[in-house]
């Protein structure tokens, strides 16, 4: 007697749950694409020396942090980062010539406010016309959603030993 309505209810609930999961997957794909764009922009800005693009990708406060492969150029805070950008990347001797990002993995926390990533980076440039590159650099980091957009709050670059 109640079997048909119960079956119909189960079908409707199952369909609704499947639609919700599909919508959530689309949102996650959209979030991952936005994060990937932030990561690409944080490297690609250097080709045109577009500092507005660069600074839109990073946390604009003292929480911003970078470990570089050497022990002398750790960056703590946006002010230190801006100084490094001015001295190195905006120096007329420097010219970015291209980059490649491989094996990019992006993970988003359930809260949807924090994400972390890992990738392999090849980053090419010139200093006074002499080629310089980072090849097969491991790049990891953390992003946070702030004011509706993703920004990098921490990065770590290292060479495999």
Phi and psi restraints in degrees (value plus and minus 20) as a CYANA .aco file:
   2 UNK   PHI    -118.9   -78.9
   2 UNK   PSI     -15.1    24.9
   3 UNK   PHI     -87.0   -47.0
   3 UNK   PSI     -66.8   -26.8
   4 UNK   PHI     -82.1   -42.1
   4 UNK   PSI     -69.9   -29.9
   5 UNK   PHI     -81.2   -41.2
   5 UNK   PSI     -56.7   -16.7
   6 UNK   PHI     -85.5   -45.5
   6 UNK   PSI     -63.0   -23.0
   7 UNK   PHI     -82.5   -42.5
   7 UNK   PSI     -62.1   -22.1
   8 UNK   PHI     -82.8   -42.8
   8 UNK   PSI     -60.2   -20.2
   9 UNK   PHI     -85.4   -45.4
   9 UNK   PSI     -62.6   -22.6
  10 UNK   PHI     -82.4   -42.4
  10 UNK   PSI     -63.4   -23.4
  11 UNK   PHI     -82.6   -42.6
  11 UNK   PSI     -64.3   -24.3
  12 UNK   PHI     -84.0   -44.0
  12 UNK   PSI     -65.1   -25.1
  13 UNK   PHI     -83.8   -43.8
  13 UNK   PSI     -63.9   -23.9
  14 UNK   PHI     -81.3   -41.3
  14 UNK   PSI     -64.5   -24.5
  15 UNK   PHI     -82.4   -42.4
  15 UNK   PSI     -63.8   -23.8
  16 UNK   PHI     -82.3   -42.3
  16 UNK   PSI     -65.2   -25.2
  17 UNK   PHI     -82.8   -42.8
  17 UNK   PSI     -61.9   -21.9
  18 UNK   PHI     -83.2   -43.2
  18 UNK   PSI     -60.1   -20.1
  19 UNK   PHI     -85.6   -45.6
  19 UNK   PSI     -59.7   -19.7
  20 UNK   PHI     -84.9   -44.9
  20 UNK   PSI     -62.3   -22.3
  21 UNK   PHI     -83.8   -43.8
  21 UNK   PSI     -62.8   -22.8
  22 UNK   PHI     -83.2   -43.2
  22 UNK   PSI     -62.0   -22.0
  23 UNK   PHI     -84.6   -44.6
  23 UNK   PSI     -60.1   -20.1
  24 UNK   PHI     -84.4   -44.4
  24 UNK   PSI     -61.7   -21.7
  25 UNK   PHI     -81.4   -41.4
  25 UNK   PSI     -60.3   -20.3
  26 UNK   PHI     -83.8   -43.8
  26 UNK   PSI     -61.5   -21.5
  27 UNK   PHI     -83.6   -43.6
  27 UNK   PSI     -62.6   -22.6
  28 UNK   PHI     -83.7   -43.7
  28 UNK   PSI     -61.7   -21.7
  29 UNK   PHI     -81.1   -41.1
  29 UNK   PSI     -60.9   -20.9
  30 UNK   PHI     -85.1   -45.1
  30 UNK   PSI     -61.8   -21.8
  31 UNK   PHI     -83.7   -43.7
  31 UNK   PSI     -64.6   -24.6
  32 UNK   PHI     -80.9   -40.9
  32 UNK   PSI     -61.7   -21.7
  33 UNK   PHI     -83.1   -43.1
  33 UNK   PSI     -60.5   -20.5
  34 UNK   PHI     -84.3   -44.3
  34 UNK   PSI     -61.3   -21.3
  35 UNK   PHI     -85.6   -45.6
  35 UNK   PSI     -64.0   -24.0
  36 UNK   PHI     -79.0   -39.0
  36 UNK   PSI     -58.5   -18.5
  37 UNK   PHI     -85.0   -45.0
  37 UNK   PSI     -61.1   -21.1
  38 UNK   PHI     -81.0   -41.0
  38 UNK   PSI     -65.7   -25.7
  39 UNK   PHI     -83.3   -43.3
  39 UNK   PSI     -66.9   -26.9
  40 UNK   PHI     -79.1   -39.1
  40 UNK   PSI     -66.3   -26.3
  41 UNK   PHI     -82.5   -42.5
  41 UNK   PSI     -53.7   -13.7
  42 UNK   PHI     -87.7   -47.7
  42 UNK   PSI     -36.6     3.4
  43 UNK   PHI    -123.5   -83.5
  43 UNK   PSI     -66.6   -26.6
  44 UNK   PHI     -88.6   -48.6
  44 UNK   PSI     -39.0     1.0
  45 UNK   PHI     -73.9   -33.9
  45 UNK   PSI     -51.7   -11.7
  46 UNK   PHI     -87.5   -47.5
  46 UNK   PSI     -46.2    -6.2
  47 UNK   PHI     -79.5   -39.5
  47 UNK   PSI     -62.8   -22.8
  48 UNK   PHI    -125.3   -85.3
  48 UNK   PSI     -14.8    25.2
  49 UNK   PHI      33.6    73.6
  49 UNK   PSI      23.6    63.6
  50 UNK   PHI    -106.5   -66.5
  50 UNK   PSI      64.0   104.0
  51 UNK   PHI     -86.6   -46.6
  51 UNK   PSI     -48.1    -8.1
  52 UNK   PHI     -81.5   -41.5
  52 UNK   PSI     -61.6   -21.6
  53 UNK   PHI     -84.1   -44.1
  53 UNK   PSI     -68.0   -28.0
  54 UNK   PHI     -76.6   -36.6
  54 UNK   PSI     -73.7   -33.7
  55 UNK   PHI     -88.3   -48.3
  55 UNK   PSI     -36.9     3.1
  56 UNK   PHI     -96.0   -56.0
  56 UNK   PSI     -32.4     7.6
  57 UNK   PHI    -117.0   -77.0
  57 UNK   PSI     -29.8    10.2
  58 UNK   PHI    -142.5  -102.5
  58 UNK   PSI     137.6   177.6
  59 UNK   PHI     -86.8   -46.8
  59 UNK   PSI     108.7   148.7
  60 UNK   PHI    -114.2   -74.2
  60 UNK   PSI      37.5    77.5
  61 UNK   PHI    -180.7  -140.7
  61 UNK   PSI    -193.1  -153.1
  62 UNK   PHI     -92.8   -52.8
  62 UNK   PSI     -30.3     9.7
  63 UNK   PHI     -97.9   -57.9
  63 UNK   PSI     -35.5     4.5
  64 UNK   PHI     -85.1   -45.1
  64 UNK   PSI     115.7   155.7
  65 UNK   PHI    -168.6  -128.6
  65 UNK   PSI     116.8   156.8
  66 UNK   PHI    -155.8  -115.8
  66 UNK   PSI     109.9   149.9
  67 UNK   PHI    -117.9   -77.9
  67 UNK   PSI     103.3   143.3
  68 UNK   PHI    -117.5   -77.5
  68 UNK   PSI     147.6   187.6
  69 UNK   PHI     -80.5   -40.5
  69 UNK   PSI     -49.5    -9.5
  70 UNK   PHI    -111.9   -71.9
  70 UNK   PSI     144.7   184.7
  71 UNK   PHI    -110.6   -70.6
  71 UNK   PSI     -20.8    19.2
  72 UNK   PHI    -122.5   -82.5
  72 UNK   PSI     -29.4    10.6
  73 UNK   PHI    -138.3   -98.3
  73 UNK   PSI      14.9    54.9
  74 UNK   PHI     -84.7   -44.7
  74 UNK   PSI     116.2   156.2
  75 UNK   PHI    -128.5   -88.5
  75 UNK   PSI     106.1   146.1
  76 UNK   PHI    -145.8  -105.8
  76 UNK   PSI      91.4   131.4
  77 UNK   PHI      72.3   112.3
  77 UNK   PSI     134.0   174.0
  78 UNK   PHI     -85.9   -45.9
  78 UNK   PSI     -53.1   -13.1
  79 UNK   PHI     -84.2   -44.2
  79 UNK   PSI     -62.9   -22.9
  80 UNK   PHI     -83.2   -43.2
  80 UNK   PSI     -58.6   -18.6
  81 UNK   PHI     -84.3   -44.3
  81 UNK   PSI     -66.9   -26.9
  82 UNK   PHI     -79.4   -39.4
  82 UNK   PSI     -59.7   -19.7
  83 UNK   PHI     -83.6   -43.6
  83 UNK   PSI     -64.8   -24.8
  84 UNK   PHI     -82.8   -42.8
  84 UNK   PSI     -62.2   -22.2
  85 UNK   PHI     -80.1   -40.1
  85 UNK   PSI     -65.1   -25.1
  86 UNK   PHI     -83.5   -43.5
  86 UNK   PSI     -66.9   -26.9
  87 UNK   PHI     -91.9   -51.9
  87 UNK   PSI     -53.4   -13.4
  88 UNK   PHI    -123.2   -83.2
  88 UNK   PSI     -85.5   -45.5
  89 UNK   PHI     -95.9   -55.9
  89 UNK   PSI     -48.4    -8.4
  90 UNK   PHI    -112.2   -72.2
  90 UNK   PSI     -22.3    17.7
  91 UNK   PHI     -83.5   -43.5
  91 UNK   PSI     113.0   153.0
  92 UNK   PHI     -78.4   -38.4
  92 UNK   PSI     -40.7    -0.7
  93 UNK   PHI     -91.6   -51.6
  93 UNK   PSI     -42.2    -2.2
  94 UNK   PHI    -112.9   -72.9
  94 UNK   PSI     118.3   158.3
  95 UNK   PHI    -162.7  -122.7
  95 UNK   PSI     100.5   140.5
  96 UNK   PHI     -95.1   -55.1
  96 UNK   PSI     117.6   157.6
  97 UNK   PHI    -139.2   -99.2
  97 UNK   PSI     -26.8    13.2
  98 UNK   PHI     129.2   169.2
  98 UNK   PSI     149.3   189.3
  99 UNK   PHI    -175.2  -135.2
  99 UNK   PSI     141.3   181.3
 100 UNK   PHI    -158.7  -118.7
 100 UNK   PSI     115.6   155.6
 101 UNK   PHI    -136.0   -96.0
 101 UNK   PSI     105.5   145.5
 102 UNK   PHI    -145.8  -105.8
 102 UNK   PSI     138.0   178.0
 103 UNK   PHI      31.9    71.9
 103 UNK   PSI      19.7    59.7
 104 UNK   PHI     -92.0   -52.0
 104 UNK   PSI     106.1   146.1
 105 UNK   PHI    -143.6  -103.6
 105 UNK   PSI     109.4   149.4
 106 UNK   PHI    -143.8  -103.8
 106 UNK   PSI     109.8   149.8
 107 UNK   PHI    -143.0  -103.0
 107 UNK   PSI     114.0   154.0
 108 UNK   PHI    -135.0   -95.0
 108 UNK   PSI     109.6   149.6
 109 UNK   PHI     -85.7   -45.7
 109 UNK   PSI     135.2   175.2
 110 UNK   PHI     -77.5   -37.5
 110 UNK   PSI     -49.9    -9.9
 111 UNK   PHI     -89.7   -49.7
 111 UNK   PSI     -36.5     3.5
 112 UNK   PHI      42.8    82.8
 112 UNK   PSI       0.5    40.5
 113 UNK   PHI    -132.9   -92.9
 113 UNK   PSI     -30.6     9.4
 114 UNK   PHI    -156.6  -116.6
 114 UNK   PSI     122.9   162.9
 115 UNK   PHI    -162.7  -122.7
 115 UNK   PSI     138.4   178.4
 116 UNK   PHI    -157.6  -117.6
 116 UNK   PSI     138.5   178.5
 117 UNK   PHI    -164.8  -124.8
 117 UNK   PSI     143.1   183.1
 118 UNK   PHI    -164.6  -124.6
 118 UNK   PSI     128.4   168.4
 119 UNK   PHI    -182.0  -142.0
 119 UNK   PSI     148.5   188.5
 120 UNK   PHI    -131.1   -91.1
 120 UNK   PSI     110.0   150.0
 121 UNK   PHI    -140.3  -100.3
 121 UNK   PSI     112.6   152.6
 122 UNK   PHI    -131.4   -91.4
 122 UNK   PSI     103.7   143.7
 123 UNK   PHI    -149.6  -109.6
 123 UNK   PSI     102.3   142.3
 124 UNK   PHI    -137.2   -97.2
 124 UNK   PSI     125.8   165.8
 125 UNK   PHI    -183.3  -143.3
 125 UNK   PSI    -190.3  -150.3
 126 UNK   PHI    -157.4  -117.4
 126 UNK   PSI     127.5   167.5
 127 UNK   PHI    -145.1  -105.1
 127 UNK   PSI      94.2   134.2
 128 UNK   PHI      31.8    71.8
 128 UNK   PSI      19.0    59.0
 129 UNK   PHI      64.0   104.0
 129 UNK   PSI     -27.1    12.9
 130 UNK   PHI    -111.9   -71.9
 130 UNK   PSI     107.2   147.2
 131 UNK   PHI     -80.4   -40.4
 131 UNK   PSI     116.6   156.6
 132 UNK   PHI    -152.9  -112.9
 132 UNK   PSI     125.2   165.2
 133 UNK   PHI    -173.6  -133.6
 133 UNK   PSI     131.5   171.5
 134 UNK   PHI    -127.5   -87.5
 134 UNK   PSI     101.4   141.4
 135 UNK   PHI    -137.0   -97.0
 135 UNK   PSI     114.0   154.0
 136 UNK   PHI      34.5    74.5
 136 UNK   PSI      23.2    63.2
 137 UNK   PHI    -103.5   -63.5
 137 UNK   PSI     111.0   151.0
 138 UNK   PHI     -99.0   -59.0
 138 UNK   PSI     108.5   148.5
 139 UNK   PHI    -146.2  -106.2
 139 UNK   PSI      99.7   139.7
 140 UNK   PHI    -149.7  -109.7
 140 UNK   PSI     141.7   181.7
 141 UNK   PHI     159.3   199.3
 141 UNK   PSI    -199.8  -159.8
 142 UNK   PHI    -148.5  -108.5
 142 UNK   PSI     117.9   157.9
 143 UNK   PHI    -138.6   -98.6
 143 UNK   PSI     135.7   175.7
 144 UNK   PHI    -152.7  -112.7
 144 UNK   PSI     123.2   163.2
 145 UNK   PHI    -103.6   -63.6
 145 UNK   PSI      98.6   138.6
 146 UNK   PHI    -148.6  -108.6
 146 UNK   PSI     107.9   147.9
 147 UNK   PHI      31.7    71.7
 147 UNK   PSI      19.9    59.9
 148 UNK   PHI      62.2   102.2
 148 UNK   PSI     -14.5    25.5
 149 UNK   PHI    -157.3  -117.3
 149 UNK   PSI     135.7   175.7
 150 UNK   PHI    -105.2   -65.2
 150 UNK   PSI     114.7   154.7
 151 UNK   PHI    -153.9  -113.9
 151 UNK   PSI     128.6   168.6
 152 UNK   PHI     -98.6   -58.6
 152 UNK   PSI     109.8   149.8
 153 UNK   PHI    -130.8   -90.8
 153 UNK   PSI     -40.8    -0.8
 154 UNK   PHI    -173.2  -133.2
 154 UNK   PSI     119.0   159.0
 155 UNK   PHI    -158.5  -118.5
 155 UNK   PSI     133.3   173.3
 156 UNK   PHI    -159.8  -119.8
 156 UNK   PSI     103.1   143.1
 157 UNK   PHI    -131.2   -91.2
 157 UNK   PSI     116.8   156.8
 158 UNK   PHI    -171.5  -131.5
 158 UNK   PSI     136.4   176.4
 159 UNK   PHI    -121.0   -81.0
 159 UNK   PSI     117.8   157.8
 160 UNK   PHI     -85.2   -45.2
 160 UNK   PSI     118.1   158.1
